[in-house]
Structure formats: C-alpha cells, structure tokens
Amino acid sequence: MVEETGLYVKAALYDYTFNKEESTNKYDDLSIEELYNKIIEIDPNVVVDKNNKRRLIRCLINLENDNTTKNGDKLLYDNVYFIGLETNRDILYERINKRVDIMLENGLIDEAKYFYNKEKTKAIMTPIGYKELFDYFDNKCSLEEAIDKIKQNSRHYAKRQFTFFKNKMDIKWFNVDFNNFNNTINEVINYIDNN
C-alpha cells in the first residue's frame, strides 16, 4: 500500500509514457549488470530497481535523453518543489501511538465492527486498524494485543512511506518544530524563495 501512495503522487507529477524504442531497443541484449553499470556511468546517484531489466532499460533511455529526475522519471511541470517533513523517530512513533489512541476514543472499534459484519473484501480486510481488530473479534488475540498491533503496523507503515519517498523522489526534507510550527513554515518558505 505504501508504494501505491507514492505512485499516486508520482503519476500526477511525472510522465509515465513508455518510449516505443523501449520494447525493441539496442539494450535488449545487455545483461542486468551491464545495464546498471551503464546507468551508473551517467548518474552514480540514480535510484532504480537493479533486478528489473525493463526499468533499467527505461531509466537508461531517459538518462540518455537527459530528461529525467533522480529515478529516471521525467517531471511534467516546471518549478515544482518537493517538500518533506520529518522528525526524530521516537517523536514520530509517540505521535503515531497517540493518534491510534485518539482513533479508538473516537469509535474505531465500533467502525471496525460495522465492517467486520459486512462482506469480506480486500478493501475491508487490509487497512491498518481493521485487520487487527478483526483478529480480536475472531478471538485470535486480546483487545490490548490488537491495539498494540495497530500501533506497531502504523509505525511500520510510516517507516516504509518515509523510505519510499526518501529513495524514490528528490525531496527537500525539513525537521518539524512541534513547539512552534511557524518556524518550520518559515524555513520552507525561505527555501522556496531562494531556489
């Protein structure tokens, strides 16, 4: 699911049209290692799936056409700033845990119970919060264990999202000042004004 979130963002901002030459190009006969080495010669900082020949070929073609971003994807718009907010992992995890507590106070258990009694589709069975409570409803764990699992899975999800965006997009990251969020806003504005 984390990659879907990132891919939605990328699909809105990048050109995902495939080059016609991609299917029949001069690189079809090269090995994955040879393709990757050619890519690294052009851009040693590129992030690309080293085990996916199709993506390596697309990345190499894009790099040669000099119309790419960090991952070999062509940005559709000019003057786009990718801004990310980050914080210390302990603070982030504490805030995630608190958010789960608030969701529980606001009726997450009743909401999950409502969907538990409906037809079991992937859309209902996979969201964090529901699937853990479904195990509780099925007497597979205690409520406390289900809540701990919701918090744990939410933390893991946040970590995967951060890793995805950190590795797949050129983002300028800013540390959040939770004591005075205006400091963070001003830092971002200053960055945009000077770039």
C-alpha positions in Angstrom: 0.0 0.0 0.0 2.9 2.4 0.7 4.1 2.2 -2.8 0.6 2.9 -4.1 0.6 6.2 -2.2 4.0 7.2 -3.6 3.0 6.1 -7.1 -0.2 8.2 -7.0 2.0 11.2 -6.2 4.5 10.3 -8.9 1.8 9.6 -11.5 0.4 13.1 -11.0 3.8 14.7 -11.5 5.8 12.5 -13.8 5.5 11.4 -17.4 4.8 7.6 -17.3 4.6 7.2 -21.1 6.8 4.4 -22.3 9.2 5.1 -25.1 8.4 3.0 -28.2 12.0 2.1 -28.5 11.9 0.5 -25.1 10.4 -2.8 -26.3 12.8 -3.1 -29.3 15.9 -1.2 -28.4 19.7 -1.5 -28.6 19.8 -2.6 -24.9 17.7 -5.8 -25.1 20.7 -8.0 -25.4 22.6 -6.5 -22.4 22.6 -8.2 -19.0 21.1 -6.5 -16.0 24.6 -5.9 -14.6 25.7 -4.3 -17.9 22.6 -2.1 -18.0 23.1 -1.0 -14.4 26.8 -0.2 -15.0 25.9 2.0 -18.0 23.3 3.8 -15.8 25.9 4.4 -13.0 28.3 5.8 -15.5 25.8 8.5 -16.4 24.4 9.1 -12.9 26.1 7.4 -10.0 23.3 8.7 -7.7 20.4 7.2 -9.6 17.9 5.0 -7.7 16.5 2.2 -9.8 15.4 -1.4 -9.3 18.7 -3.3 -10.0 16.8 -6.5 -10.7 14.2 -5.2 -13.1 15.5 -5.2 -16.7 12.6 -3.2 -18.1 13.1 -0.5 -15.5 16.8 -0.4 -16.1 16.3 0.0 -19.9 13.7 2.7 -19.4 16.0 4.5 -16.9 19.0 4.3 -19.3 17.0 5.6 -22.2 15.7 8.5 -20.1 19.1 9.4 -18.8 20.5 9.4 -22.4 17.7 11.7 -23.4 18.6 13.9 -20.5 15.0 14.4 -19.4 15.0 12.8 -16.1 14.9 13.2 -12.4 16.7 11.1 -9.7 14.9 7.9 -10.7 14.8 8.3 -14.5 11.3 9.7 -14.5 10.5 12.8 -16.5 8.9 15.6 -14.4 5.9 17.1 -16.2 6.0 20.5 -14.5 8.5 23.3 -14.0 9.0 25.0 -10.7 7.9 22.0 -8.6 9.2 21.8 -5.1 9.2 18.5 -3.3 8.9 19.3 0.4 9.0 16.6 3.1 8.5 17.0 6.9 10.5 14.7 9.2 11.1 14.4 12.9 13.0 12.2 15.3 11.8 8.6 15.1 10.9 8.5 18.8 8.8 11.6 18.5 7.1 10.3 15.3 6.3 6.9 16.9 5.0 8.6 20.1 2.7 10.7 17.9 1.5 7.7 15.9 0.7 5.8 19.1 -1.3 8.8 20.4 -3.1 9.1 17.1 -4.2 5.5 17.4 -5.5 6.2 21.0 -7.5 9.1 19.6 -8.9 7.0 16.8 -10.0 4.4 19.4 -11.6 7.1 21.6 -13.5 8.3 18.5 -15.1 5.0 17.7 -12.6 2.9 15.7 -13.8 -0.3 17.4 -17.4 0.3 16.5 -16.4 1.3 13.0 -14.4 -1.9 12.5 -17.2 -4.0 14.0 -19.6 -2.5 11.4 -17.3 -3.5 8.6 -16.5 -6.9 10.2 -20.1 -7.8 9.7 -20.0 -6.9 6.0 -18.8 -8.9 3.1 -15.0 -9.5 3.5 -13.3 -7.8 0.6 -9.7 -6.8 0.2 -10.6 -3.2 0.7 -12.1 -4.1 4.1 -9.6 -6.7 5.2 -6.4 -4.9 4.6 -6.5 -1.4 6.2 -4.5 -0.9 9.4 -6.9 -0.8 12.3 -9.5 -3.0 10.8 -7.5 -6.2 10.2 -6.0 -6.2 13.7 -9.5 -5.6 15.3 -10.9 -8.4 13.1 -8.4 -10.8 14.8 -9.8 -9.5 18.2 -13.4 -10.1 17.0 -12.4 -13.6 15.9 -10.9 -14.3 19.4 -7.4 -14.7 18.0 -6.0 -12.1 20.3 -6.9 -9.8 23.2 -8.1 -6.2 22.6 -4.8 -5.0 24.1 -2.8 -7.1 21.7 -4.9 -5.8 18.8 -4.3 -2.2 19.8 -0.5 -2.9 20.2 -0.5 -4.4 16.7 -2.4 -1.4 15.2 0.3 0.9 16.7 3.1 -1.3 15.5 1.7 -1.7 12.0 1.1 2.1 11.8 4.7 2.7 12.8 6.0 0.3 10.2 3.8 1.9 7.6 5.2 5.3 8.4 8.7 3.9 8.1 8.0 2.4 4.7 6.5 5.6 3.4 9.5 7.6 4.6 11.9 5.1 3.0 9.9 5.1 -0.3 9.8 8.9 -0.6 13.4 9.3 0.6 14.7 6.8 -2.1 12.3 7.4 -5.0 11.9 11.2 -5.2 14.1 14.3 -4.9 12.6 15.8 -1.7 14.0 18.6 0.4 13.4 17.4 4.0 12.7 19.8 6.9 12.7 18.9 10.6 9.4 19.8 12.2 9.4 22.2 15.1 6.4 20.9 17.0 6.8 23.7 19.7 6.4 26.4 17.1 5.3 25.1 13.7 5.7 28.6 12.2 9.4 28.1 12.4 9.0 25.1 10.1 6.8 27.1 7.7 9.2 30.0 7.6 12.1 27.6 6.9 10.2 26.1 3.9 9.2 29.5 2.6 12.8 30.7 2.8 13.9 27.6 0.9 11.4 28.1 -1.9 12.2 31.9 -2.1 15.9 31.1 -2.5 15.6 28.3 -5.1 
